[in-house]
Amino acid sequence: MNDKTRRSPEDKKIFDDFVREMFEHKISFNEFLGFQVEKLNKDEALVGFDMRPELVGHYLYGRLHGGVISSVLDVVGGLAVMMAIEDYHQDEPAMQVVDRFKHLGTIDLRIDYLRQGVGERFTASAKVVRLGKRIASTQMELINQDNKLISTGSATYIVS
């Protein structure tokens, strides 16, 4: 793609704001868990959230529930795929690209729980390893506020 077909900075901001609003508030599950978009670009997506009593999986130790860990890694992977799709289709109107997201779905998700989910703030990151016409692959990580690696993951998504 050449620079003539790339989205203007203003249109890119409108697109990113739409995705952020959709992700944080229109998807009720994400809103309930407190997921907040911290970074959106074609190379990486970041989602952060604070520890709360509702997210505890082990009441004696106050550790993050494994389901919350797998959920945030799955959604940050999907968010990274959305941004890769947006970057690939720069020549299309923004809402046409958003329409492509209706096909997005998780095919396979693998999570490795490396350390107890202890912390006050967590950040999940994802990078797209490969974006094809039908399938996308991602690698994800979850860290706490001390930059300790809690979990890693990989996922495959259907994109068409």
GUMIMI-381508 format. One line per 3 residues: their letters; for each residue x, y, z of C-alpha. Coordinates in steps of 0.05 Angstrom, whole numbers, padded with zeros to 5 digits. Layout:
! GUMIMI-381508
A) X:Y:Z; ... .
END
This chain:
! GUMIMI-381508
MND) 00000:00000:00000; 00024:00070:-00014; 00016:00133:00028 .
KTR) -00040:00160:-00016; -00087:00104:00006; -00071:00109:00080 .
RSP) -00123:00135:00129; -00113:00207:00151; -00091:00219:00223 .
EDK) -00160:00248:00239; -00196:00187:00210; -00147:00141:00247 .
KIF) -00163:00175:00312; -00238:00168:00299; -00228:00094:00283 .
DDF) -00186:00082:00346; -00236:00119:00390; -00292:00076:00361 .
VRE) -00254:00012:00374; -00237:00035:00445; -00310:00052:00460 .
MFE) -00334:-00014:00430; -00282:-00054:00468; -00289:-00019:00536 .
HKI) -00363:-00005:00538; -00403:-00041:00484; -00375:-00109:00503 .
SFN) -00406:-00116:00572; -00360:-00172:00593; -00299:-00129:00582 .
EFL) -00331:-00071:00619; -00350:-00116:00678; -00278:-00141:00684 .
GFQ) -00252:-00069:00680; -00210:-00079:00617; -00182:-00013:00590 .
VEK) -00147:-00003:00524; -00077:00026:00537; -00047:00021:00468 .
LNK) -00073:00009:00397; -00030:00003:00336; -00014:-00046:00281 .
DEA) 00045:-00074:00320; 00017:-00084:00389; -00046:-00079:00432 .
LVG) -00044:-00067:00507; -00102:-00077:00555; -00097:-00060:00629 .
FDM) -00140:-00072:00690; -00138:-00064:00765; -00145:-00121:00814 .
RPE) -00213:-00122:00849; -00246:-00171:00897; -00292:-00195:00841 .
LVG) -00231:-00220:00802; -00202:-00263:00858; -00196:-00337:00843 .
HYL) -00165:-00360:00908; -00197:-00326:00968; -00143:-00344:01018 .
YGR) -00087:-00312:00976; -00124:-00260:00935; -00097:-00286:00869 .
LHG) -00125:-00268:00802; -00174:-00320:00775; -00147:-00362:00718 .
GVI) -00210:-00348:00678; -00195:-00273:00681; -00124:-00286:00657 .
SSV) -00148:-00328:00598; -00202:-00277:00582; -00156:-00217:00580 .
LDV) -00105:-00254:00538; -00160:-00276:00489; -00190:-00206:00483 .
VGG) -00123:-00171:00475; -00105:-00221:00421; -00170:-00206:00385 .
LAV) -00158:-00131:00393; -00089:-00139:00362; -00120:-00176:00303 .
MMA) -00171:-00120:00295; -00115:-00069:00290; -00076:-00112:00240 .
IED) -00140:-00118:00197; -00149:-00043:00201; -00077:-00031:00179 .
YHQ) -00082:-00081:00122; -00147:-00049:00095; -00124:00024:00098 .
DEP) -00156:00037:00030; -00226:00021:00056; -00273:00067:00094 .
AMQ) -00267:00058:00169; -00337:00030:00179; -00325:-00020:00123 .
VVD) -00265:-00045:00162; -00307:-00048:00226; -00357:-00091:00188 .
RFK) -00300:-00141:00177; -00296:-00152:00252; -00363:-00189:00252 .
HLG) -00325:-00250:00226; -00272:-00248:00280; -00273:-00306:00328 .
TID) -00226:-00348:00370; -00209:-00416:00339; -00155:-00439:00388 .
LRI) -00128:-00410:00453; -00070:-00436:00493; -00051:-00405:00561 .
DYL) 00011:-00420:00602; 00002:-00399:00675; 00074:-00384:00696 .
RQG) 00066:-00348:00763; 00010:-00333:00812; -00033:-00275:00791 .
VGE) -00014:-00229:00848; -00014:-00154:00839; -00052:-00089:00840 .
RFT) -00051:-00074:00765; -00043:-00120:00706; -00026:-00107:00633 .
ASA) -00038:-00155:00576; -00002:-00147:00510; -00011:-00180:00442 .
KVV) 00025:-00181:00376; 00001:-00211:00312; 00049:-00264:00287 .
RLG) 00013:-00274:00221; -00048:-00244:00188; -00075:-00285:00130 .
KRI) -00138:-00279:00090; -00176:-00329:00134; -00134:-00340:00197 .
AST) -00092:-00297:00244; -00043:-00320:00297; -00022:-00280:00359 .
QME) 00025:-00284:00418; 00004:-00253:00485; 00033:-00238:00553 .
LIN) 00005:-00216:00620; 00048:-00178:00670; 00034:-00144:00737 .
QDN) 00054:-00074:00758; 00124:-00099:00778; 00134:-00125:00707 .
KLI) 00131:-00197:00731; 00108:-00245:00677; 00045:-00279:00701 .
STG) 00023:-00315:00639; 00035:-00324:00565; -00012:-00347:00510 .
SAT) -00020:-00360:00437; -00084:-00358:00397; -00112:-00369:00328 .
YIV) -00171:-00328:00303; -00217:-00334:00243; -00217:-00268:00206 .
S) -00264:-00283:00146 .
END
